[in-house]
Amino acid sequence: MGINSKIGAKAVFLDRDGVINKAIVIDGRPYPPKSIQELEILPGVQEGIKRLKQNKYKIFVVTNQPDVARGTALIHTVQVINTFIEKKLFIDEIFCCFHDGKENCNCRKPNPGMLIQASEKWGIDLKRSFLIGDRWRDIEAANSVGVISILLDYDYNEKKVEPHFKCTEFKKAVDFILNFKLNIYDKN
């Protein structure tokens, strides 16, 4: 790295349902809350995000919300939930894909489109960034662009993809991030 090289910002990408808020699990598969009244922020999330921000991480939510395309959720409901989360948890930005898998968009995880979009918009160095997710789609998206992947493992009844780190609590994921030495230029 040259003396005048600028290092991009570091970020933590968070999936929404199952990471920030409690997912509704039916037959071993997670689903989003259907309303703001069903929204329940998971333990340790608010404090964990605060710790990450204190350590100069940008915080982004990257969430698939295909129920909008499927007609089983209103875009307005998703936006109300996202706005509440963004304000309550001081999220830098929420990136949301409303497409169904059949639409073959590049933003729907496991494709990395939302991570790349955030990187380009905010000057994020993906190689110095992390993603905390609870599903294989999250992990595959992170792994495909060199983002360090952390799985909150709830043992869902679905495909498995190997993350860089696996745990069952948001606090442990944050501890892993804050103790991980990205390179010699990082102080944390």
Stockholm file with secondary structure:
# STOCKHOLM 1.0

chainA/1-188         MGINSKIGAKAVFLDRDGVINKAIVIDGRPYPPKSIQELEILPGVQEGIKRLKQNKYKIFVVTNQPDVARGTALIHTVQVINTFIEKKLFIDEIFCCFHDGKENCNCRKPNPGMLIQASEKWGIDLKRSFLIGDRWRDIEAANSVGVISILLDYDYNEKKVEPHFKCTEFKKAVDFILNFKLNIYDKN
#=GR chainA/1-188 SS CCTTCCCCBCEEEECSBTTTBCCEEETTEEECCSSGGGCCBCTTHHHHHHHHHHTTCEEEEEEECTHHHHTSSCHHHHHHHHHHHHHHHTCSEEEEECCCGGGCCSSSTTSCHHHHHHHHHHTBCGGGCEEEESSHHHHHHHHHTTCEEEEECCCCSSCCCCCSEEESCHHHHHHHHHHCCCCTTCCC
#=GC SS_cons         CCTTCCCCBCEEEECSBTTTBCCEEETTEEECCSSGGGCCBCTTHHHHHHHHHHTTCEEEEEEECTHHHHTSSCHHHHHHHHHHHHHHHTCSEEEEECCCGGGCCSSSTTSCHHHHHHHHHHTBCGGGCEEEESSHHHHHHHHHTTCEEEEECCCCSSCCCCCSEEESCHHHHHHHHHHCCCCTTCCC
//
